[in-house]
Amino acid sequence: MKNQNILQRLALNEDLNFLLTNRIPRAALTRFVGWFSRIRHPWVRMASMAVWSTFTDIDLSEAKKSSFDSLHDCFVRELKPGARPLDPREHVLTSPCDAIVGACGRIGEDAAAQVFQAKGFPYPLTDLLGSDARGLAAIDLLRGGTYVTLRLTSSMYHRFHAPAALTLDHVTYISGDTWNVNPIALKRIERLFCKNERAVLHTRLADGTPLLIVPVAAILVASMRLRAVDVALNIRYRGPNQLPCHAAYEKGDEMGWFEHGSTILVFAPPGITLCDGVASGQHIRMGQALLENPGGLSWNGHVTCT
């Protein structure tokens, strides 16, 4: 235990952490770990999971199954039924994932619709979403709205879910780098989210309100899977980048999963605000209240009791 605490403190040292996770051949290491994590040999599985647990506080007590075929199998684990109760209020959007809340607040009303990845480090939505017509149209609807950054650590549950009843109409996949997306890197690398591999999920709520969900991949197993798309989105994927689809979800339905810790960015138009208590540094679980219509209107336009 003492040695484990020493290793965890070393991992938290900002300069050392940044050097180890970013000043390395990121793409090559990511490909290697993606391959290695899928090895189904029991010795490899036990050794890799032992190393992983040394550097993290992983808790598998909520996992649907108690044994895993590989490290990857553990990364993408499902949870026991009922492990993540959903906030039932119709005017509330729930967190799509387990996460630590990062930068959040109001989307800029300027032409670039500026938001922040960390204090003093802004980035424009024009860079994040791409320059295609669909992305530019979304930005016009989002100016003056609300954004929230949700960071998943490597030990967390890696699946993400619909924050409300919604329809996924289109996915824009943007290939990119595999920078670490932890707070240390966010304070040092400008426009980091705009550099990394990401998928822009264009969704709309039951009343047509647009909602953008942007999973951003990162170093090591930089790969994401979406239920609505039949290919793995990762650094080996070569297109097409525009993926039309039509998938309907109820609140809490699984939409996809990461194959390592990463980040989900959520962007909502004016009229939707952060729920009380949601702030940077807060730990939040999938299903807990994240965003809301402050007037108590449901997404179907009806007043709900609170």
N, C-alpha and C positions, 0 to 999 in steps of 0.2 A: 504493500500500500504506500509506503514511504517513497519507494522508487517511482511508483505511478504518479504521485503528486509532484515529484520533481520534474518528470517528463511533461506533465500537463502545464506546469509553470513555464518551462522552456518553450512550449508551443505557443504560449500566450505572449511571449516576448515579441514586441512589435517588429523590431528589425530582423530578428532571426526568423520569425514567421513569414515575413514578406520575402526574405531571401529564399527560404526553402520552398515556398509555394508559387513564386512568380518568376524568379531569376533562374529558371530551369527550362529545358525544352518541353514546354507545356503540352503541345500537341502530341509529341512522341510519348510522353509519360501517360497522357490520357488514353491513347490507343493501347498501351501496354496494360494499364490497370483495367481497362475495359475487357481485355482478353483474360488477364489473370484472375479477375474476380469471378469469372464464369467457370473456372476449373472445378470439377466435381469430385476431386480426390479428397477423402476425409482428412488426411494430414495437412493438405494445403488449406482446406476450409478452416480447420481448427487453429492453425498457426496465424492465418490472416485475420481471423476474428479476434484472436488474442491480442494481436498488435493493435487492431482497431479499438478494442475496448480499453487498451492502455492509455490512449490519447483522448478518449471521449467518455461520457457518462451514459452510455447506451442502456436503455431499459427495454427488455423484450417481454415483460410480463403481460403486456396488452396484445402481443402478436397472436394472430389467428392460429398459428402452428408453433410447436415448441422446438422443432429441429429444422435445419436448413441444408439444402444440397450444396450450396456454395455461398461465398461472400455476397455475390450479386443477389442471390435468392433472399438473403437477409435484408439487403438494401431496399428491395422493392416489396417487402413484407406487407401483407394485409393485416388489419386489426380484427379483434373479436367483435362480433355484432354488439352494438350499443356502447362501444368504447368512446364514441364521440357524439354525444347528444347534440341535436340541432336546436338552435334558438327558433321557436315556432312562429314568432311574430312576422306577419306578412309584410310589414314595412321595413324589415331589417334584412340586410345582406350579411351573410355569415362569412367568416374567414374560410377561404378555400383550402387552407392547409394548416398544419402545425407550423409555427414560425416564431421568430422574434421580430417585432415591428421595428422597422428602420425609419428612414426619412418619410414624412407624410405631411399632408397639408393641402394647400390650394394650388391648382394648376395655373400658371401664368396666363394672363390675357394678351400677352405680346404675340407677335407673329409666329415665334418659334414655340410658343406654349411651354415655357421653361418650368422645370421642376428640379428637385435636388436629389442627389444620391447620398450626400452627406453635407454637413455644414460647410459652406464655402465652395462646394463642388456642384454647380448646376449642370444640367444637360437639357437640350431641347427635344421635345417629342418628335420634331421633324427628323432628327437623327435616329431616334430609337425605332420609329415605326416604318421608316423607309419613305421613299419619295413616290410610291405608286399612288394612283388616284384614290384608292380605298383608304390608304393611310392618311392622306391629306384631308379627305372628307371627314374622317374620324376626329382629326385634330380640331377642325372647325367646330365640332359639336362639344369638344371637351374643354375648351378654353374657359377658365374661371370655375372649373369643377374641382374635384377632389382626387388626390392620388394617395396611395399607401404602398410602402415597400415591405414585403414579407420575406424574411431570410430564413431558409431552412438549413440547419446545421447537419453535419454528416450522420449524427446519431438519431436524428428525428425520423418520424414517419414521413415517407417521401411521396405519397399519393396526394393528388389534389382533386377537389370536388366543386360542384356547382354551388355558388353562394346563394342562389335563388332559382326559381323555375326560370329557365332561359333557353334560348335557341342559339346554337353555334352555326354561323352562316359561312364563315371563311377563315382559313388559316394562312397567314403569310409567314413563311419560314425564311429567316435571315441567317446565313452562315457567318461564322465569325471566329474569334479567338476563344481561349479557354482560361482567361484570367480568374484567379480566386476572387470571390465576391464578398469576402468577409470585411468587417469594418476597417481593418488595417489597410487593405487595398483600396477601399472606397475613399479613404482620406489621402491617397497618393496618386491614383490613376484617374485622370480626368475622363469624363464621359465613358466610364467603364462599361456600363450596361449597353451602351451603343456600340461597343467593340465586340462583345461576346456573342456567341451563338444564341439565338432566341426565336421564339415563335409568337406571333401576334394573333391572339384569338379574338376575332370579331364576333361578339355575342350581343343579343338583345333580350331584354326582360319581357315579361308577358304583355306589357303595355307598349312595347316598341322602344323603350328607353335603351340607348346603346351602353354597353359596358365592355371595356377592353381588359382582357386578362393576358399578361405577357410573361410566360415562363422563360427565365434566362438561365442557360446552362453555365457550367463552370469547370474548373480544372478537375482532373482525374476522370471519372466516368461521365463525361459531358454528353449525355444522351437523354432524350425525353420520348415518351410514348404517349400518344393521344388515342383515346377510344374511337374517335371519329375518323382517324387516318390510319391506313393499313401499312405504314412504313415507319421505321425508327428514324427519328430526326436527330442526327448526330454529325460529327465532323467528317464522316465518310459519305454522307448523303449529298448527292449532286443535283437534286432538283426533280420535278419542277418546284419553284419557290412559292407559287400561288396555288393553293389547294382548296378549291371550292368544296363545300360539304354542307350537309343539313342534318343536324343532330339535336334532338330535344332532350332536355334534362330537367328533372325535378330537383328541388333544393336538397343538397347532400349527395346527389348521384356522382359517382366517380367519373372524372373527365380524362384522367391520365396520371402519369407518374414520372418522376425523375429517377435516374439511376445513380444519383449521388446527391449530396446536399446542394442547394442552389437558392434561387430567388424567384418570387412571383411578384410582379408589379400589377396593381389594379388601378384602373383609371375610370372615373365616373363623371358624368356631365354635371353642370350646375343644378342645384336642388337636392343633391345627395351629399350628405356630410358624414364625417367620422362620428361613430357612436361615442358617448361619454366614456372617458377612461382609456380610450385607444390613444396611445402615445409611444414615441420612440423608446425602445428598450423593453417594452412590455412583452411578456411571453403570452402567446395566444394559441388556442387549439382550433383545429378545424371544427366548424359548427358554432363557434362563439360569435357574438355580435361584432360586426366590423364597421358597416356603413348603414345609413338609414335615411328615410324621408323624414325630416324633423317634424313635419306637420302630422305625422301618423297616418299618411296615405299609404295604402298597399300598392303594389305594382299594377293592380287592376283599377286603381282610382278610387277605391273605397276607403272610408275612414275606419281604422282599426282601434280597438281598445288596447291601452298600454298599462 
